Amino acid sequence: MKIVVVGLGSMGKRRIRILKRLYPQAHIVGIDNRDDRRKQVAEEYEIETANNIDALANKDIECIFVCTSPQSHSAIFKQIDLNVVHTFSELDLQIYGYDRLIEAEKNGVHKHFLSSTPLYNADVNKIIQLASGRTNIAYNYHIGQYLPDWHPWEDYRDFFVAHKETNACREILAIEFPWIERCFGKISKTDAVSRRISTLDIEFNDVITLTIQHESGIIGQLFVDIVSPKPIRKLEIVGEYFYLRWNGQPNGVQIWNKDRGTFDSLIVQNEVIHQPGYADFIAENPYEEEIKEFFAGISDPTIKYRFSYSENYRLLHLIDQIGSTR
């Protein structure tokens, strides 16, 4: 099996790391136009590298992983025959070239996987299970981390989340909305307020608060920031006879036990894989589960992936309507 990974930044390296762990016999080729990245990946992971996809013309490639920054996805997909290879893409933040991808997704000749990592998070799936069928609940959810700490090994201004079109607040919403909808129902209305409170060298607001209404009748409050010096992911779901909290950490879901007057902690995964350099709440397990499902779908075409390009297209339009994220 020959796998091409386009983009050898943090996500490309993460996917290569997981691929080598899961499929040690696979032939992996890394693509990047930066010499330093190719050299580092070739040495660290002992794989073949090239500076562009054209260098692999007429090679027997089965899968292509698109792990570049979102603004370059459309240009890369234009070089790919979607009826010849399977594709795996990191989350997209711009609506370019989606007609081809949605059509290829529907045709099903080859599998096209779009990442939505929280949908593969064991704690998130437990929360979805526990909230299922409940409509008389409400929630409050806060996600925040100081932008320069996202990738402390590089200048944040060189990172795509510092750019207005693919900014960090927009990315957080694109990451969180799919599982929020899966948990509470399709979003029917949002009201947003945002502003700048930091001295970061960016051209977009760095805090945003959203009041969200769902078709199920559930309401929630979502607070996103990229200024908190302490990484935070805090969820509370309340109902007349129900209270759940989650601190974003693996095995961090807790249910209030009224009879005992204490919280019951839920253990949903026995082994947690964490890569040094990332916030504690970022585990590699969900990224691994995504790759497993991608290849399972290639082996069994009847498997339907948990997230789709058509769903992301709709959610990106919703995010566009929240003008403070652009």
Stockholm file with secondary structure:
# STOCKHOLM 1.0

chainA/1-326         MKIVVVGLGSMGKRRIRILKRLYPQAHIVGIDNRDDRRKQVAEEYEIETANNIDALANKDIECIFVCTSPQSHSAIFKQIDLNVVHTFSELDLQIYGYDRLIEAEKNGVHKHFLSSTPLYNADVNKIIQLASGRTNIAYNYHIGQYLPDWHPWEDYRDFFVAHKETNACREILAIEFPWIERCFGKISKTDAVSRRISTLDIEFNDVITLTIQHESGIIGQLFVDIVSPKPIRKLEIVGEYFYLRWNGQPNGVQIWNKDRGTFDSLIVQNEVIHQPGYADFIAENPYEEEIKEFFAGISDPTIKYRFSYSENYRLLHLIDQIGSTR
#=GR chainA/1-326 SS CEEEEECCSHHHHHHHHHHHHHCTTCEEEEECSCHHHHHHHHHHHCCEEESSGGGGTTCCCCEEEECSCGGGHHHHHHTSCTTTSEEEECCCCSCSSHHHHHHHHHHCSSCEEECCGGGGCHHHHHHHHHHTTCCSEEEEEEEECCGGGTSTTSCGGGSGGGSGGGCHHHHHHHHHHHHHHHHHCCEEEEEEEEECCSCCSCSSCSEEEEEEEETTSCEEEEEEESCCSSCEEEEEEEETTEEEEECSSTTCEEEEETTTTEEEECCCCSCCCCCTTSCTTCCSHHHHHHHHHHHHHHHCTTCCCSSCHHHHHHHHHHHHHSGGGC
#=GC SS_cons         CEEEEECCSHHHHHHHHHHHHHCTTCEEEEECSCHHHHHHHHHHHCCEEESSGGGGTTCCCCEEEECSCGGGHHHHHHTSCTTTSEEEECCCCSCSSHHHHHHHHHHCSSCEEECCGGGGCHHHHHHHHHHTTCCSEEEEEEEECCGGGTSTTSCGGGSGGGSGGGCHHHHHHHHHHHHHHHHHCCEEEEEEEEECCSCCSCSSCSEEEEEEEETTSCEEEEEEESCCSSCEEEEEEEETTEEEEECSSTTCEEEEETTTTEEEECCCCSCCCCCTTSCTTCCSHHHHHHHHHHHHHHHCTTCCCSSCHHHHHHHHHHHHHSGGGC
//
